[in-house]
Amino acid sequence: MAQSESDFQAGSYVLEKDIAVRHAGLIRARNKNLRVKAEQEKTVAYPWAEVHSYRIGMARYIKASGFTIQTNFSTRQAADDFVQLLDSGALSLLRYEYAPTGGYVGINGAPSLGPSSRPDLYLLHRVGEATPIEIPYSVLDGSGKKFREAVAFYVAGRPDLVKLLAAKKITIYNLETFIHAFNTHEPFLNYPMEGGQSNP
């Protein structure tokens, strides 16, 4: 999909050749590269293989491998694919967003829906583990038995959070707040509203 110059946003990026240095600038993510508006309005394109991580606004993106990505006619294993880092600590919550091919994007962080698009993948990655694990969920309500079982395995050390899962208070829509509560050792205070959405 073509993008205009106005799609450049304030952000920063780290290159593989020097991961100790973060560069700030106006950037935008394209299918094949990360584009940076340099001096004199020139645009520099970095292939994804040369990019270690990047941020656009408050959104953080890192590389992840080992999970399954659906393609048009088959599947493939992710290999240094970029995912959004939603929360981090002892447990990282990641989101892989499929490129839109039709339909529409759900509101308030809901998964993308439509006749030609796939729901986003949500992944949990514990410190010390080699690869993240995909969290299954129903596109109808953002939850389901498999969702609760998968998440409960990772937060088993927090009985208060396990109790909320068992009570069906947690869905994909408020999972970010839930995992943040786990990482910060704080209570979870954000409950879903009627219909499965989270309180703002």
Phi and psi in degrees as GROMACS dihedral restraints (atoms count N, CA, C in turn):
[ dihedral_restraints ]
;  ai    aj    ak    al  type     phi  dphi    fc
    3     4     5     6     1   -68.7    20    10
    4     5     6     7     1   144.3    20    10
    6     7     8     9     1  -124.7    20    10
    7     8     9    10     1   147.2    20    10
    9    10    11    12     1   -90.5    20    10
   10    11    12    13     1   171.1    20    10
   12    13    14    15     1   -61.3    20    10
   13    14    15    16     1   -27.2    20    10
   15    16    17    18     1   -68.7    20    10
   16    17    18    19     1   -11.2    20    10
   18    19    20    21     1   -76.2    20    10
   19    20    21    22     1   -10.9    20    10
   21    22    23    24     1   -66.9    20    10
   22    23    24    25     1   134.4    20    10
   24    25    26    27     1  -130.9    20    10
   25    26    27    28     1   154.9    20    10
   27    28    29    30     1   -63.5    20    10
   28    29    30    31     1   133.3    20    10
   30    31    32    33     1  -167.6    20    10
   31    32    33    34     1  -162.4    20    10
   33    34    35    36     1  -154.1    20    10
   34    35    36    37     1   163.9    20    10
   36    37    38    39     1  -153.3    20    10
   37    38    39    40     1   156.1    20    10
   39    40    41    42     1  -124.5    20    10
   40    41    42    43     1   131.2    20    10
   42    43    44    45     1   -95.3    20    10
   43    44    45    46     1   150.8    20    10
   45    46    47    48     1   -62.3    20    10
   46    47    48    49     1   -30.0    20    10
   48    49    50    51     1   -72.4    20    10
   49    50    51    52     1   -15.5    20    10
   51    52    53    54     1  -157.0    20    10
   52    53    54    55     1    83.0    20    10
   54    55    56    57     1   -74.5    20    10
   55    56    57    58     1    -3.8    20    10
   57    58    59    60     1   -85.5    20    10
   58    59    60    61     1    -8.6    20    10
   60    61    62    63     1  -115.3    20    10
   61    62    63    64     1   126.7    20    10
   63    64    65    66     1  -105.6    20    10
   64    65    66    67     1   127.0    20    10
   66    67    68    69     1  -101.4    20    10
   67    68    69    70     1   136.8    20    10
   69    70    71    72     1  -103.5    20    10
   70    71    72    73     1   151.2    20    10
   72    73    74    75     1   169.8    20    10
   73    74    75    76     1  -174.1    20    10
   75    76    77    78     1   -91.5    20    10
   76    77    78    79     1   121.5    20    10
   78    79    80    81     1  -134.2    20    10
   79    80    81    82     1   163.6    20    10
   81    82    83    84     1  -152.1    20    10
   82    83    84    85     1   146.0    20    10
   84    85    86    87     1   -95.5    20    10
   85    86    87    88     1   128.3    20    10
   87    88    89    90     1  -114.7    20    10
   88    89    90    91     1   174.9    20    10
   90    91    92    93     1   -58.9    20    10
   91    92    93    94     1   -41.4    20    10
   93    94    95    96     1  -107.3    20    10
   94    95    96    97     1    -9.7    20    10
   96    97    98    99     1  -162.0    20    10
   97    98    99   100     1   170.3    20    10
   99   100   101   102     1  -104.6    20    10
  100   101   102   103     1   122.7    20    10
  102   103   104   105     1  -102.8    20    10
  103   104   105   106     1   135.2    20    10
  105   106   107   108     1  -124.4    20    10
  106   107   108   109     1   129.6    20    10
  108   109   110   111     1   -82.1    20    10
  109   110   111   112     1   112.7    20    10
  111   112   113   114     1   -96.1    20    10
  112   113   114   115     1  -164.7    20    10
  114   115   116   117     1   -63.6    20    10
  115   116   117   118     1   151.9    20    10
  117   118   119   120     1    56.8    20    10
  118   119   120   121     1    33.0    20    10
  120   121   122   123     1    64.0    20    10
  121   122   123   124     1    13.3    20    10
  123   124   125   126     1   -77.8    20    10
  124   125   126   127     1   147.9    20    10
  126   127   128   129     1  -109.9    20    10
  127   128   129   130     1   129.2    20    10
  129   130   131   132     1  -107.0    20    10
  130   131   132   133     1   131.5    20    10
  132   133   134   135     1  -108.4    20    10
  133   134   135   136     1   120.4    20    10
  135   136   137   138     1  -103.2    20    10
  136   137   138   139     1   120.1    20    10
  138   139   140   141     1   -57.4    20    10
  139   140   141   142     1   148.3    20    10
  141   142   143   144     1   -58.7    20    10
  142   143   144   145     1   -29.4    20    10
  144   145   146   147     1   -63.8    20    10
  145   146   147   148     1   -21.9    20    10
  147   148   149   150     1   -92.8    20    10
  148   149   150   151     1    -6.2    20    10
  150   151   152   153     1  -101.8    20    10
  151   152   153   154     1   128.2    20    10
  153   154   155   156     1   -87.4    20    10
  154   155   156   157     1   -43.5    20    10
  156   157   158   159     1  -164.9    20    10
  157   158   159   160     1   165.7    20    10
  159   160   161   162     1  -158.1    20    10
  160   161   162   163     1   163.0    20    10
  162   163   164   165     1  -132.1    20    10
  163   164   165   166     1   139.4    20    10
  165   166   167   168     1  -126.3    20    10
  166   167   168   169     1   113.6    20    10
  168   169   170   171     1    62.0    20    10
  169   170   171   172     1  -126.9    20    10
  171   172   173   174     1   -91.9    20    10
  172   173   174   175     1    -6.0    20    10
  174   175   176   177     1   -83.1    20    10
  175   176   177   178     1   132.4    20    10
  177   178   179   180     1  -111.6    20    10
  178   179   180   181     1   138.3    20    10
  180   181   182   183     1  -128.4    20    10
  181   182   183   184     1   132.2    20    10
  183   184   185   186     1  -132.6    20    10
  184   185   186   187     1   171.3    20    10
  186   187   188   189     1   -91.8    20    10
  187   188   189   190     1   145.8    20    10
  189   190   191   192     1  -144.2    20    10
  190   191   192   193     1   154.1    20    10
  192   193   194   195     1  -137.6    20    10
  193   194   195   196     1   163.6    20    10
  195   196   197   198     1    95.5    20    10
  196   197   198   199     1    -8.5    20    10
  198   199   200   201     1   -99.0    20    10
  199   200   201   202     1   164.7    20    10
  201   202   203   204     1   -93.7    20    10
  202   203   204   205     1   129.7    20    10
  204   205   206   207     1  -112.4    20    10
  205   206   207   208     1   130.6    20    10
  207   208   209   210     1   -78.7    20    10
  208   209   210   211     1   134.9    20    10
  210   211   212   213     1  -112.0    20    10
  211   212   213   214     1  -175.7    20    10
  213   214   215   216     1   -57.1    20    10
  214   215   216   217     1   -41.2    20    10
  216   217   218   219     1  -126.8    20    10
  217   218   219   220     1    -0.1    20    10
  219   220   221   222     1  -157.4    20    10
  220   221   222   223     1  -154.2    20    10
  222   223   224   225     1  -135.0    20    10
  223   224   225   226     1   163.5    20    10
  225   226   227   228     1  -146.6    20    10
  226   227   228   229     1   157.7    20    10
  228   229   230   231     1   -86.1    20    10
  229   230   231   232     1   131.7    20    10
  231   232   233   234     1   -62.8    20    10
  232   233   234   235     1   137.9    20    10
  234   235   236   237     1  -139.0    20    10
  235   236   237   238     1    98.3    20    10
  237   238   239   240     1    56.6    20    10
  238   239   240   241     1    43.2    20    10
  240   241   242   243     1   -86.1    20    10
  241   242   243   244     1   146.0    20    10
  243   244   245   246     1   -80.5    20    10
  244   245   246   247     1   135.5    20    10
  246   247   248   249     1  -130.6    20    10
  247   248   249   250     1   155.4    20    10
  249   250   251   252     1   -83.6    20    10
  250   251   252   253     1   130.1    20    10
  252   253   254   255     1   -89.0    20    10
  253   254   255   256     1   104.9    20    10
  255   256   257   258     1   -83.7    20    10
  256   257   258   259     1   -36.1    20    10
  258   259   260   261     1  -158.0    20    10
  259   260   261   262     1   151.5    20    10
  261   262   263   264     1  -142.9    20    10
  262   263   264   265     1   160.8    20    10
  264   265   266   267     1   155.6    20    10
  265   266   267   268     1  -136.1    20    10
  267   268   269   270     1   -62.6    20    10
  268   269   270   271     1   -26.8    20    10
  270   271   272   273     1  -133.1    20    10
  271   272   273   274     1   125.4    20    10
  273   274   275   276     1  -101.5    20    10
  274   275   276   277     1   135.7    20    10
  276   277   278   279     1  -105.8    20    10
  277   278   279   280     1   123.5    20    10
  279   280   281   282     1  -121.0    20    10
  280   281   282   283     1   153.2    20    10
  282   283   284   285     1  -132.4    20    10
  283   284   285   286     1   126.0    20    10
  285   286   287   288     1  -101.9    20    10
  286   287   288   289     1   121.9    20    10
  288   289   290   291     1  -103.5    20    10
  289   290   291   292     1   122.9    20    10
  291   292   293   294     1   -71.8    20    10
  292   293   294   295     1   144.5    20    10
  294   295   296   297     1   -64.3    20    10
  295   296   297   298     1   131.7    20    10
  297   298   299   300     1   -64.0    20    10
  298   299   300   301     1   133.5    20    10
  300   301   302   303     1  -126.2    20    10
  301   302   303   304     1    17.8    20    10
  303   304   305   306     1   143.1    20    10
  304   305   306   307     1   177.6    20    10
  306   307   308   309     1    72.6    20    10
  307   308   309   310     1  -146.9    20    10
  309   310   311   312     1  -147.7    20    10
  310   311   312   313     1   164.3    20    10
  312   313   314   315     1   -95.5    20    10
  313   314   315   316     1   132.7    20    10
  315   316   317   318     1   -64.1    20    10
  316   317   318   319     1   156.6    20    10
  318   319   320   321     1   -86.5    20    10
  319   320   321   322     1   159.2    20    10
  321   322   323   324     1    54.8    20    10
  322   323   324   325     1    37.6    20    10
  324   325   326   327     1    83.6    20    10
  325   326   327   328     1     5.7    20    10
  327   328   329   330     1   -66.8    20    10
  328   329   330   331     1   153.5    20    10
  330   331   332   333     1   -59.8    20    10
  331   332   333   334     1   151.8    20    10
  333   334   335   336     1   -66.8    20    10
  334   335   336   337     1   136.2    20    10
  336   337   338   339     1  -131.6    20    10
  337   338   339   340     1   160.0    20    10
  339   340   341   342     1   146.4    20    10
  340   341   342   343     1   168.3    20    10
  342   343   344   345     1   -67.4    20    10
  343   344   345   346     1   -21.9    20    10
  345   346   347   348     1  -126.8    20    10
  346   347   348   349     1    20.7    20    10
  348   349   350   351     1  -131.6    20    10
  349   350   351   352     1   158.1    20    10
  351   352   353   354     1  -110.2    20    10
  352   353   354   355     1   149.8    20    10
  354   355   356   357     1   -63.1    20    10
  355   356   357   358     1   148.3    20    10
  357   358   359   360     1   -61.2    20    10
  358   359   360   361     1   151.8    20    10
  360   361   362   363     1   -93.6    20    10
  361   362   363   364     1   134.3    20    10
  363   364   365   366     1  -112.1    20    10
  364   365   366   367     1   133.2    20    10
  366   367   368   369     1  -128.6    20    10
  367   368   369   370     1   144.5    20    10
  369   370   371   372     1  -115.5    20    10
  370   371   372   373     1   136.4    20    10
  372   373   374   375     1  -134.7    20    10
  373   374   375   376     1   114.4    20    10
  375   376   377   378     1   -88.6    20    10
  376   377   378   379     1   142.7    20    10
  378   379   380   381     1   -55.7    20    10
  379   380   381   382     1   130.9    20    10
  381   382   383   384     1    96.8    20    10
  382   383   384   385     1   -14.4    20    10
  384   385   386   387     1   -89.8    20    10
  385   386   387   388     1   149.5    20    10
  387   388   389   390     1   -72.7    20    10
  388   389   390   391     1   -41.0    20    10
  390   391   392   393     1  -135.4    20    10
  391   392   393   394     1   154.9    20    10
  393   394   395   396     1   -77.6    20    10
  394   395   396   397     1   160.8    20    10
  396   397   398   399     1  -114.1    20    10
  397   398   399   400     1   132.1    20    10
  399   400   401   402     1   -72.2    20    10
  400   401   402   403     1   138.0    20    10
  402   403   404   405     1   -97.9    20    10
  403   404   405   406     1   113.0    20    10
  405   406   407   408     1   -72.7    20    10
  406   407   408   409     1   147.0    20    10
  408   409   410   411     1  -157.0    20    10
  409   410   411   412     1   154.7    20    10
  411   412   413   414     1   -80.3    20    10
  412   413   414   415     1   132.3    20    10
  414   415   416   417     1   -72.0    20    10
  415   416   417   418     1   -11.5    20    10
  417   418   419   420     1   -76.7    20    10
  418   419   420   421     1   -42.9    20    10
  420   421   422   423     1  -131.9    20    10
  421   422   423   424     1     3.5    20    10
  423   424   425   426     1    72.8    20    10
  424   425   426   427     1    18.8    20    10
  426   427   428   429     1  -141.9    20    10
  427   428   429   430     1  -138.1    20    10
  429   430   431   432     1   116.5    20    10
  430   431   432   433     1   162.9    20    10
  432   433   434   435     1   -61.1    20    10
  433   434   435   436     1   -44.6    20    10
  435   436   437   438     1   -65.0    20    10
  436   437   438   439     1   -35.7    20    10
  438   439   440   441     1   -60.7    20    10
  439   440   441   442     1   -50.0    20    10
  441   442   443   444     1   -64.5    20    10
  442   443   444   445     1   -40.2    20    10
  444   445   446   447     1   -65.7    20    10
  445   446   447   448     1   -41.9    20    10
  447   448   449   450     1   -65.0    20    10
  448   449   450   451     1   -45.8    20    10
  450   451   452   453     1   -69.9    20    10
  451   452   453   454     1   -39.0    20    10
  453   454   455   456     1   -59.7    20    10
  454   455   456   457     1   -34.3    20    10
  456   457   458   459     1   -59.3    20    10
  457   458   459   460     1   -36.9    20    10
  459   460   461   462     1   -82.9    20    10
  460   461   462   463     1   -23.8    20    10
  462   463   464   465     1  -112.3    20    10
  463   464   465   466     1    24.3    20    10
  465   466   467   468     1   -57.9    20    10
  466   467   468   469     1   -25.0    20    10
  468   469   470   471     1   -78.4    20    10
  469   470   471   472     1    -1.7    20    10
  471   472   473   474     1  -119.9    20    10
  472   473   474   475     1    89.5    20    10
  474   475   476   477     1   -55.3    20    10
  475   476   477   478     1   -32.4    20    10
  477   478   479   480     1   -66.1    20    10
  478   479   480   481     1   -37.1    20    10
  480   481   482   483     1   -75.7    20    10
  481   482   483   484     1   -38.1    20    10
  483   484   485   486     1   -60.7    20    10
  484   485   486   487     1   -38.2    20    10
  486   487   488   489     1   -63.9    20    10
  487   488   489   490     1   -39.6    20    10
  489   490   491   492     1   -65.8    20    10
  490   491   492   493     1   -38.7    20    10
  492   493   494   495     1   -62.5    20    10
  493   494   495   496     1   -45.7    20    10
  495   496   497   498     1   -62.7    20    10
  496   497   498   499     1   -31.4    20    10
  498   499   500   501     1   -82.7    20    10
  499   500   501   502     1     3.6    20    10
  501   502   503   504     1    62.6    20    10
  502   503   504   505     1    34.2    20    10
  504   505   506   507     1   -88.0    20    10
  505   506   507   508     1   -12.8    20    10
  507   508   509   510     1  -111.9    20    10
  508   509   510   511     1   133.5    20    10
  510   511   512   513     1  -133.8    20    10
  511   512   513   514     1   179.7    20    10
  513   514   515   516     1   -63.6    20    10
  514   515   516   517     1   -22.1    20    10
  516   517   518   519     1   -74.3    20    10
  517   518   519   520     1   -26.5    20    10
  519   520   521   522     1  -121.9    20    10
  520   521   522   523     1    18.7    20    10
  522   523   524   525     1   -64.5    20    10
  523   524   525   526     1   -33.3    20    10
  525   526   527   528     1   -61.5    20    10
  526   527   528   529     1   -45.4    20    10
  528   529   530   531     1   -65.6    20    10
  529   530   531   532     1   -37.8    20    10
  531   532   533   534     1   -63.2    20    10
  532   533   534   535     1   -47.5    20    10
  534   535   536   537     1   -68.1    20    10
  535   536   537   538     1   -33.6    20    10
  537   538   539   540     1   -62.8    20    10
  538   539   540   541     1   -39.0    20    10
  540   541   542   543     1   -62.7    20    10
  541   542   543   544     1   -38.4    20    10
  543   544   545   546     1   -64.9    20    10
  544   545   546   547     1   -46.5    20    10
  546   547   548   549     1   -68.4    20    10
  547   548   549   550     1   -30.2    20    10
  549   550   551   552     1   -98.3    20    10
  550   551   552   553     1     0.2    20    10
  552   553   554   555     1    59.8    20    10
  553   554   555   556     1    32.6    20    10
  555   556   557   558     1  -108.5    20    10
  556   557   558   559     1   160.0    20    10
  558   559   560   561     1   -70.7    20    10
  559   560   561   562     1   152.8    20    10
  561   562   563   564     1   -89.0    20    10
  562   563   564   565     1   123.7    20    10
  564   565   566   567     1  -118.9    20    10
  565   566   567   568     1     2.9    20    10
  567   568   569   570     1  -108.8    20    10
  568   569   570   571     1   102.4    20    10
  570   571   572   573     1   -99.3    20    10
  571   572   573   574     1   151.6    20    10
  573   574   575   576     1   -69.7    20    10
  574   575   576   577     1   145.8    20    10
  576   577   578   579     1   -82.4    20    10
  577   578   579   580     1   176.6    20    10
  579   580   581   582     1   -58.0    20    10
  580   581   582   583     1   131.7    20    10
  582   583   584   585     1    95.3    20    10
  583   584   585   586     1    -1.0    20    10
  585   586   587   588     1    99.6    20    10
  586   587   588   589     1    -6.4    20    10
  588   589   590   591     1   -84.1    20    10
  589   590   591   592     1   161.0    20    10
  591   592   593   594     1   -92.9    20    10
  592   593   594   595     1   153.8    20    10
  594   595   596   597     1   -67.3    20    10
  595   596   597   598     1   140.9    20    10
